[in-house]
Amino acid sequence: MDPFILPGDLLIIKRQPFAVPDDLVLVSVNGEAAVVRRFQREKKTILLIADNARVRPQIFPPDGSDSLSVLGVVSELRRAF
């Protein structure tokens, strides 16, 4: 799938610390810069999937070796034409 968020788009984020499968979320990994990814869960493993097929999914096992923080869920996308 090609990315649907384009340069210049404005995302409206609903601040919340949790997500459900298929949510488009703003997340921070290990306190680093935040990214927008699709949230998925396979049993206890969390997957963060980019809508851009060229970006590999990030996999987070349940051992907690990486600190994953959901900062919010995308509630709206605004695009100027």
C-alpha positions in Angstrom: 0.0 0.0 0.0 1.3 3.5 -0.8 1.4 6.0 2.0 -1.8 8.0 2.4 -0.2 10.6 4.6 1.5 13.2 2.4 3.8 16.0 3.0 1.8 19.0 4.2 -1.0 16.9 5.7 -2.1 17.8 9.2 -2.9 14.9 11.6 -5.3 15.4 14.6 -4.2 13.1 17.4 -6.5 12.1 20.2 -4.2 11.8 23.2 -4.7 8.3 24.9 -2.2 5.8 26.2 -3.7 2.7 24.5 -4.7 1.4 21.1 -6.8 -1.4 19.5 -5.9 -3.4 16.4 -6.0 -1.4 13.2 -5.7 2.0 14.9 -3.4 4.5 13.3 -1.3 5.6 16.3 1.4 8.0 17.3 4.0 6.0 19.2 7.4 6.6 20.7 9.9 3.7 21.0 12.5 3.9 23.8 11.7 7.6 24.3 12.9 8.4 20.8 11.1 10.5 18.1 7.5 9.7 17.6 6.2 8.0 14.5 2.8 7.2 13.0 2.1 3.5 12.4 -0.8 1.0 12.1 -1.2 -0.9 15.4 -1.6 -4.7 15.3 -1.4 -7.4 17.9 -0.5 -11.1 17.4 -1.1 -12.9 20.7 1.1 -10.9 23.0 3.4 -9.5 20.3 2.8 -5.9 19.1 3.4 -5.0 15.5 3.7 -1.4 14.2 3.1 -1.4 10.5 3.7 1.5 8.1 1.2 2.1 5.3 4.3 2.6 3.1 5.2 -1.0 1.9 8.9 0.0 1.7 9.1 0.4 5.5 9.5 -2.9 7.4 7.1 -3.6 10.3 8.5 -3.1 13.7 7.9 -6.1 16.0 7.8 -5.8 19.8 7.9 -9.1 21.8 6.2 -9.4 25.2 9.5 -9.4 27.1 9.4 -5.6 27.3 13.0 -5.2 26.0 11.8 -2.1 24.1 9.8 0.6 25.7 6.8 1.3 23.5 4.6 4.3 24.4 1.3 5.0 22.6 1.0 8.8 22.7 -2.4 8.9 20.9 -4.6 7.8 18.0 -5.1 9.6 14.8 -8.6 10.9 14.7 -8.5 13.1 11.7 -6.4 13.9 8.6 -6.6 17.4 7.0 -5.2 18.0 3.6 -5.1 21.4 1.8 -5.8 21.3 -1.9 
